[in-house]
Each structure stands twice: as structure tokens, then as C-alpha cells.
Amino acid sequence: MPSPSSPLRGICLGAGYFSHFQYEAWNRIPEVRIVALANRNLNRAREAATRHEVPAVYAWSDLDRMLDEQQPDFVDIITPPETHLELVRRIAPRRIALICQKPVAPTWEESQAVVAEARRHGARLLIHENWRWQPWYREIKRQLNAGAIGHLYSIAVCMRMGDGWAEDAYLARQPFFRTYPRLLIYETGVHFLDTFRFLGGEITSIYARLQQRNPAIRGEDAGQIMAGFADGSTATLDASRYNEADTGDPRYTFGTMRVDGSRGHLELDTEGQLALKPLGQPARRIDYRHERRGFAGDCVYALQRHFTDCLLAGTPFESSGEDYLKTIALVEACYRSHLEGRVIHLSPPAP
């Protein structure tokens, strides 16, 4: 079993905007050493390697040689969704553990194929779903488990990113957003759907209304979702990348959340502050650890720490490929609900 003196050997595929959060986080995990990276743009790959002290750089066409020479314990796939299936098909037969960035693939069928390919070859697969690792959601889950507000009644999220109203929306950070035929739910809403599952359990019904507010982009950039949990409680998402929040950093918590229960409620603001208000009593602030480091409360580090711990201990991942297909099914249900103008009912997952 690898130890800090003989760390897990990792390689990363991709050197785009979000990859830097992942490289930086890997460098803070002593049981891991990123030994090589590859990217389609070789100059960008070299820049990332220099910035994050990765010793080896490979051309994209040399993936097989990279795997042969580096003998990694895991591969972190940080590339666009349309590349994921082919990469997993090439890597999984080697039974190397995988982290795959979300969206898993452009379609439901391809997402299923990614998971099936990893399972067929016995390659462990974690989907890089970092939202549930944001520290405020971990603390809300802890409060729910402790019975702080009793039985869960409802979860309500309001997200206003304000990064998508201009004519040149998304060009500076993630220009591919402009051409996605599906945007808000496929790329961002999926995070909240997964977080709803994390906090409240499995979702058995979905109703969605979606809008395109910026004509300069192809996909939807606003929408409202109501999700029904198996136990009768509900979750709502009111989201817009077009309109703005009244905060200096909308990308810290990506919105506000209120969680109501039979004995009171919890409330999250855009600064990461959490309050607990039992029924009939004054609200009090919850003291918990969160910081402006990395991405959204350092959730990338928390996810990668989880991945490392699970590899070393041989324990299951929270967001395994099989589990994450349940979240992707909710994404598909949202689009179907919008197109058909009705509630979509989902069968409860088998035990």
C-alpha cells in the first residue's frame, strides 16, 4: 500500500481553466505525486507543468506511451465531456483508478457507456462532483444528521451568477459555454441536483421550466426546478447565470440556501455564513470552518482528499460512476420536463 514515503503516482489530462484548481490541490496532498500531464495544446501543458511543478509533459498523441512509462496509480481526466468516453476506453483496460470531470459525457447514453467501461475492466471511477464537498453543505448535512431541525421538509436554493448577461459572456473563462446546446442544468444545475441528493436522499419527481435570456449563447441560462424526495419533502432551485447577486463574489457559495424542518431551519448566505433557528427561538450563527482558498471553499481539495483516502483504504467513493448516473438521470428528467411541460416521475433506485 502506498504511503507518504512512496506516494500514489497520478497523471493529469488537461490544462484548461479549471485544471489549475486540481493541480494546486494535488500539491497539498502528501500521499500523492502528480508525475506527468498531457494536453492538446503542448505550450499550455508546459506552462501548467512549470506552474505546478509537474516533472513530465507529454503530447496528447502520446497517451499510451505516457501510461507505459509513468505506470500511474490513477488518472485525473480534466478534459471536455466529448473526450471522456474515448479516454476511459483507452485507460480502463489497464485497471488504473480514474477521476473524471463532469459533465461525464454529452449524452445520457455516453455517460452510461463511460461508467460501464470502467466497471467492465474493474477500474475504480470517481466523478469529480465537488459541490457536495463545499464546507457549508458538509456542515448542513452534519446538522441534519444531528437532528438540529428535525425532519426535513424542504430545501430552497437561489443562484444568481451574473456572468452571462453580456454579449461576450463566458469568453474570458469558459468560452465553450457559449455553444453548449444545454447549459444551465447540464453544466451547473447538475451540481445542485447532486447536492439535493446528498442532503435529502433520492429524488422521485422533477418539474422544470427553463429559459434562454442571453441571445448570444445557444443553451438555456436560467431556470426553475422543483424536485420531490421519496419521503415527501421537496427541493427547489431558482437559478440564473444572467442576473446578478448582490455580493462581491458570487462564485464563493454560488447562491443561498434555506433548509426547513419540523423543528426549525438552517440558512446559508453568500459569504458562507450558516445560521440555525429553532422554532420559537432566536437564530444563532453556526461556527464551522470555511475559507476562501482554492475553488468554492476549497471543495476541490476536499474531494481529492476523499479520493486519496478511499484509494489507500480500499473504501467506496461517494460519487462513484454508478451513483452519479442517478444525478445525470435527474438532469435528463429536467430537460424532458421542460420539453413536455409536465412532472417527470422517476422510480426509486433499487436498494
N, C-alpha and C positions, 0 to 999 in steps of 0.2 A: 504494500500500500504506500503511495507517495506520501511524503512528509515535507515540512518546510525546508528540510535539508536536501530533498530530492523532489522538487515541486512538480505539479501537474504541468505537462507541456501543452500549450494551446497555440493554435494558429487562427488568425482572423482573416476573413474575406470581406473586403470593402474598406473604403477610406473616405466616405462621404461625411456630410454634416453630423449625423447622429453618432457615427462610429467613435468620435473623439470622446464622448461620454463613456463609452465602453472601454476603450483603451486606458483612459485615465483611471477608471475603477479597477481594472485588472491589475494595474500597477500598485494598488493598495492592498492586494490580497496576497499575503506572503506564501501561501501554498500553491500559487500559480505563477508561471512564467510564460509570457507570450513570446514565442521563439521565431515567428515569421508572420508576414502578412502578404496578401496579394490584392491587386485592384486592377480594373480595366485600364485606368489611366496610370501609367507607371510613374510619372512625375509626382502625381498626388500620393501614390503609395510610398515613394521615397520620402516625401515631406512628412507623412504620418509616422513613418518609421523613425525618422530623426526626432520628431516632436515627442514621441512616446518611448524612445529607446528600445525599439524592436530590432534585433540584430540582423534579420534576413528579410529580403524583399524578393518576391517572385513576380514574373509576368503572369497575367491571367491565363495564358495558354499553357503554363507550366504547372497547373494544379496537381496533376498526378505525380510529377517529379517532386513537388513540394511535400506531398504526403509521404512519398517513399523516403525522402531524405530526412524529414523532420520527425517522423514517427510520433505524431501528436496523440495526446490523450483525449483531446476534444477539439472541435472546430466551431468557431463563432461565425455564423453567417449573417453579415450585416449589409446585404445587397438588396436590390429592388425585388418585389414579390415575384415578378415573372422569371427570375433566375433560380428560385428556391427548389423547385422540383428537380431540375436537371442536376443541381449541386448535390442534393440529397441522394439522388440515384447514383452519383459517382462516389460519394463518401460512405454512405451507409453500409455497402457490402464489406467495408473494412472494419465494421463494428466499432467505429470511433464515436464517442458521445458527441451530441450536437446541440448547439443553441441556434434557433432560427428566429430571426427578426419577424415581427408581424408587420403588415398582413402576411399570413402564411403563404398565400398564393392569390392570383387574380380571381379565381372562381372557387366555388364550393367543391367541385369535382377534383380540381387540382390540389386543394387543401387536404381532402381526404387521401389523395394519392401520396402526398408528402408524408403523412402520418403512417399510411400503410407500408410505404417503402422502408421507413425506419424500423417499424415493427417487424417486418418480414426478415430483416437481417439482424435483428437483435441489437440495433443501435439506440442507445438511450437518447431521447429527444425532449428538450425543454423549449417551449415557445417563449420568446423574450417579451413577456407581458409584464411590464414593470409597474403599471398603475397600482395594482393591489399592494405593491411594496412601498408606496408612498407612506411616510410615517404616520400621517393623520388617519389613513384608512386602517393601518395596523392597530392604532390606538382605539379607533371606533370599534373595531372587531373585538378588542380586548374588553372594552366597556360592555358591549352586547353580551359577550360570553359570561361576564361577571354579573349580569342581571341588572345593570345600573338603571336601565329604563324599562325593565320588564319585558313583556312580549313585544316583538317588533310589529309595528303597524304599517309604517311607510318610510320610504327614502325619497328625498326630493333634491335633485341637483340642478343648479343653474350655471351654465357655462357661457361666457362671452369672451371670445379670444381677441376680437378686434384686429386680427392680422390679415383679414381677407376682404376688406371693403374697397381698396384702391385698385386702379386699373392695372397696376403692376403687382398685384397680390401674389405672394409666395415666391417671387422671382429671386429674392435675396437669399432665402434659406432653403426652400424645398420646391424648386420650380416645377417638378413633375406633378405637384398637386394640381396645377392648372389644367392638366389634360386627363386626369382620372375621370372616367365616366361615373364613378361613385366616389364621393369624397368624405363627407362628414361622418357617416356611420361606418363606412369601410375603414377609414383611417383613424378617426378619433373616437366616435361613439362606441366602437368596439371595446375600448378601454373601460368605459363606464359600464357597459353591459357585463363585462367580466368582473368588475368591482361589485356590481349588484349581486352577482352570483356568489362572490366571496363573502359578502356581508349577510345576504339574506337567504341563500340556498338556491335551488333550481327554479328557473322561470318556466311557467307553463302557458303563458299567453302574452302576446305582443300586439300593440296598436301603434302605428307610426304615421306621422304626417311630415313630409319633407319639402324643403323649399330651396330654390336657387336664387340668391339675392344679388350676387355679382355676375353680370352677364359676360365678364371677361374670362370666366372659368367654365369648365364643362360640366362638373358634377354639382351635387347639392352642397350647400354650405350652411344650412340651418335646418332645424327640425325639432319635433316634439315626439317623445316616446313614452308610452305607459306600459309597464311590464307587470304581470301578475305572478306572484310566487305560488308555489304548490300549497302553502299553508293559508293562502287568502290575503296575505299582505301585498303591498304594491310598491313599485319604484317608478319615479318619473324623471325624465331627462328633458330639460328645455335648453337647447344648445344652439349657439351661433358662432361661427368664425367671422361673420361680417360685423356685427355690432360689438361695441366695446364695453368692458367692465371699468368701474371707477377705482382702479388700482394701478400702482406703478409697475407691477409685474404680474400680469395675468397668467404667465406660464409657471408660477410657483405652485399653486394648488389647482390651476385650471378651472376654478369655479368654487361655488359654495355648496354646502350640503347640509340638509336638516334631516335628522332621523328621529321619528316619533315612535313612542312605545306606550305600553299600558301604564307605566309609572313615571313618564316624563319624556324629555327629548335631549338630543345632542345636536350641537350646531358648530359647523366649520366655516370660518371666514377665509378671505383671500390671502390673509397673512399667515395662515396655518394655525391660528388660534382655535382651540376647541373649548366649548362650554357645555356643561351639564346642568340641566334644570329639572329637578324632580318636581312632580306635580305639587302645587301648593307651597313650594319653597323657592327662595331666590336662586338665580343662576350662579354657578361658580365656575371659574376657569380651571381647566384640567392641565396640570403641569406634566408635560411629556417632552421627549427630546425630538426636535426637528431643527434643521439648519439649511441655509442657502448654500449648499455645496452640490457640485455635480448637477444632475437634472432632477427637478421637482422633488426636493427634499432628499436627494441622494438615493433615489429609489433604484437606479441602475446598479449602484454598488450593492444594495441590499439583495437584489435579485441574483447578481453574480456570486455574492457570498453564499446564498442559498444553493445555487447550482454546485459550487465547490464543495460545500458541506455534504450535499447529497451524494456526489461522486465519491468522496472519501469514505462516507459511511455506508454506501450502498442503499440509501433510503429513497423513497419516491419523490419526484418533483411535484410541486404544487400545480404548475401549468404544464403538465405533460402534453404531448401531442394529442392523445386520446381525450384528455379532459378539455383541452382548448377547442376541440371540434364542437363541443356544446356551446361555447361562446360564439363561434363562427355561425352555427345554426341560428342563433339569435339575430345576427347581422342579416342573414338571408331572410329571416322572418320579417324584419323591419322593412326591407325593400318590397317584399311581397305584400305586406300590409298596406304600404303606401300605394302600390300599383292597383291593388284590388279594393282599396277603401274599406277594409274590414279588419276585425280582430283575427289574428292567426293563433290557433291553439296548437300547442306542442305537447307531445306525450311526455310524461315524466320520465327522466332517464332510468334505465334499469339499475337495480342495486349493484 
